[in-house]
Amino acid sequence: MGLLNWNSGQHYDHAGDCPCTQCGNPTPLRSHAGEPVHKVCAQEWNDRNPHAARHEHDGRDLGTSRFHSDLPRKSRKGGAR
């Protein structure tokens, strides 16, 4: 699994840090399910669990069902974002 794309603001909790479920250190980051986890820790978990259920979109592997990338953004007409 490559790097996760967590560009969406839903991955940042402005309420404060919580212990990461993987390493125990504080993090403001959250998975899609709201689980406190550093992006790097989530990527490492994906790498250690290659047979975990996958999350896919349009046939593209976005990572495990536990830790996956944001869905690709729909591009606007003319390529503008």
C-alpha positions as CSV (number, residue, x, y, z in Angstrom):
1,M,0.0,0.0,0.0
2,G,1.3,3.4,-0.8
3,L,0.7,6.7,0.9
4,L,-2.8,7.6,2.1
5,N,-4.5,10.6,0.7
6,W,-6.1,12.3,3.7
7,N,-6.6,15.8,2.3
8,S,-10.2,16.1,3.5
9,G,-10.7,18.2,6.7
10,Q,-12.6,15.3,8.2
11,H,-9.3,13.8,9.2
12,Y,-8.4,16.7,11.5
13,D,-10.1,17.0,14.9
14,H,-10.0,20.6,16.1
15,A,-11.2,19.5,19.5
16,G,-7.7,18.3,20.4
17,D,-5.3,15.3,20.5
18,C,-6.2,11.8,21.5
19,P,-3.8,8.8,21.8
20,C,-3.1,7.1,18.5
21,T,-4.6,3.6,18.4
22,Q,-1.4,2.3,17.0
23,C,1.5,4.0,18.8
24,G,-0.2,5.7,21.8
25,N,1.2,9.1,21.1
26,P,-1.1,12.1,20.8
27,T,-2.6,13.0,17.4
28,P,-5.3,15.3,16.1
29,L,-5.7,13.0,13.1
30,R,-8.7,10.7,12.6
31,S,-9.5,7.8,10.3
32,H,-12.6,7.8,8.2
33,A,-14.3,6.1,11.2
34,G,-13.1,8.7,13.6
35,E,-10.4,6.5,15.1
36,P,-7.4,8.6,16.4
37,V,-4.4,7.5,14.3
38,H,-1.4,9.2,12.7
39,K,-1.4,8.9,8.9
40,V,2.0,7.2,9.1
41,C,0.7,4.7,11.6
42,A,-2.3,3.9,9.4
43,Q,0.0,3.4,6.4
44,E,2.2,1.1,8.4
45,W,-0.8,-0.9,9.6
46,N,-2.0,-1.2,6.0
47,D,1.5,-2.6,5.1
48,R,1.5,-5.1,8.0
49,N,-2.0,-6.3,7.1
50,P,-2.0,-7.0,3.3
51,H,-4.9,-9.5,3.5
52,A,-7.3,-7.1,5.3
53,A,-10.5,-6.3,3.5
54,R,-9.9,-3.5,0.9
55,H,-11.8,-0.3,0.2
56,E,-12.2,0.3,-3.5
57,H,-13.6,3.0,-5.7
58,D,-14.2,2.5,-9.4
59,G,-11.9,-0.6,-9.3
60,R,-9.1,1.4,-7.6
61,D,-7.6,0.1,-4.4
62,L,-7.8,2.9,-1.8
63,G,-6.3,0.9,1.1
64,T,-7.7,-1.4,3.8
65,S,-11.3,-1.0,5.0
66,R,-9.9,0.2,8.3
67,F,-7.5,2.8,7.0
68,H,-8.1,4.0,3.4
69,S,-7.6,7.1,1.2
70,D,-10.2,9.8,0.5
71,L,-12.3,9.2,-2.6
72,P,-10.8,10.9,-5.6
73,R,-12.3,14.4,-6.2
74,K,-14.5,14.9,-9.2
75,S,-12.8,17.3,-11.5
76,R,-14.8,20.2,-12.8
77,K,-15.4,20.8,-16.5
78,G,-12.3,22.1,-18.2
79,G,-10.0,20.6,-15.5
80,A,-10.5,23.4,-12.9
81,R,-10.7,22.5,-9.3
